[in-house]
Every structure is written in C-alpha cells, then in structure tokens.
C-alpha cells in the first residue's frame, strides 16, 4: 500500500510538471501528440465527446484533455509502481558490503 501511495504521489508530480511544460512552444507538440493519439483511438472505437478530427489532427475537448491527463497519470503511476517493485526485488538478493 505504501508503494502505491508513493507511486501515486510521484505520478501526480510528474503529470503536473508535464502540464506546465505543455505551455512551452515546441514541447507542447509532443504533449499534444501524447494526448491526441490515445484519444483519437478511443474516438475511432466509438467513444464520442473526446474531440473531433480536423485536418489530420485530433482536437480534444475539455473532457478529452481531462481524460488525456488521466491517461498520462496512469502511465506514470504504473511505471513508478513497476520500478519500485523491481528496485525492492533487486535490493534483497545481493550482498551489502
């Protein structure tokens, strides 16, 4: 449980940093693609209201950006959770000096 809480806090911090970086020109294109592609896929599967395709891009709605932020948070959360488990597993078996 402690690992999940730590991973959730770390994921929230990274997601907030990602949201601030989205305001920087140039970096916002990468962030938009990270949000746009999963939302576009969900839109094509029939989940409407996330945004609309427009001239080869997918323009998310406010709900789409919120869901995209959750997708980003969930990805970081799972990554931090797996990394913590691997670090704990790796630290148990070795000799400590």
C-alpha positions in Angstrom: 0.0 0.0 0.0 2.9 2.3 0.8 4.4 1.7 -2.6 1.1 2.5 -4.3 0.8 5.8 -2.4 4.4 6.8 -3.2 3.8 5.9 -6.9 0.6 7.9 -7.0 2.3 11.0 -5.5 5.2 10.7 -7.9 2.9 10.3 -10.9 0.9 13.3 -9.8 4.1 15.4 -9.5 5.3 14.3 -13.0 1.8 14.9 -14.5 1.7 18.4 -13.1 5.2 19.1 -14.5 4.0 17.7 -17.8 1.0 20.1 -17.7 3.3 23.1 -17.2 5.6 22.0 -20.0 2.6 21.9 -22.3 2.6 25.8 -22.2 6.1 25.9 -23.7 6.1 26.3 -27.5 7.7 23.3 -29.2 7.3 20.9 -26.2 3.5 21.3 -26.4 3.5 19.5 -29.8 5.0 16.4 -28.1 2.5 16.6 -25.3 -0.4 17.1 -27.7 0.6 14.0 -29.6 0.9 12.1 -26.3 -2.7 13.1 -25.6 -4.0 13.1 -29.1 -3.2 9.6 -30.2 -4.9 7.7 -27.4 -8.0 9.9 -27.6 -8.2 9.6 -31.4 -8.0 5.8 -31.0 -10.8 5.9 -28.4 -12.8 8.2 -30.7 -12.4 5.7 -33.6 -13.6 2.8 -31.3 -16.9 4.7 -30.8 -16.3 6.8 -27.6 -17.6 10.2 -28.7 -17.2 13.5 -27.0 -13.4 13.4 -26.6 -12.8 15.7 -29.6 -13.0 15.8 -33.3 -10.6 15.0 -36.2 -9.7 18.2 -38.0 -7.2 18.5 -41.0 -5.2 15.4 -39.9 -5.1 16.3 -36.3 -7.4 15.4 -33.4 -8.6 18.4 -31.4 -9.5 17.3 -27.9 -12.4 18.8 -26.0 -12.1 19.8 -22.3 -13.3 16.3 -21.3 -10.7 14.9 -23.8 -7.9 16.8 -22.2 -9.1 15.6 -18.7 -9.1 12.0 -19.9 -5.8 12.5 -21.6 -4.3 13.9 -18.3 -5.6 10.8 -16.5 -4.1 8.5 -19.2 -0.7 10.3 -18.7 -1.0 10.0 -14.9 -2.0 6.3 -15.1 1.0 5.6 -17.4 3.4 7.3 -14.9 1.7 5.6 -11.9 2.1 2.1 -13.4 5.7 2.9 -14.4 6.7 4.1 -10.9 4.9 1.1 -9.4 6.8 -1.4 -11.5 10.1 0.4 -11.0 9.7 0.4 -7.2 8.9 -3.3 -7.2 11.9 -4.1 -9.3 14.2 -2.0 -7.1 12.9 -3.7 -4.0 13.3 -7.2 -5.6 16.8 -6.3 -6.8 17.9 -5.0 -3.4 17.0 -8.1 -1.4 19.3 -10.7 -3.1 22.7 -9.0 -3.1 25.5 -8.7 -0.5 25.6 -5.3 1.2 29.2 -4.5 1.7 
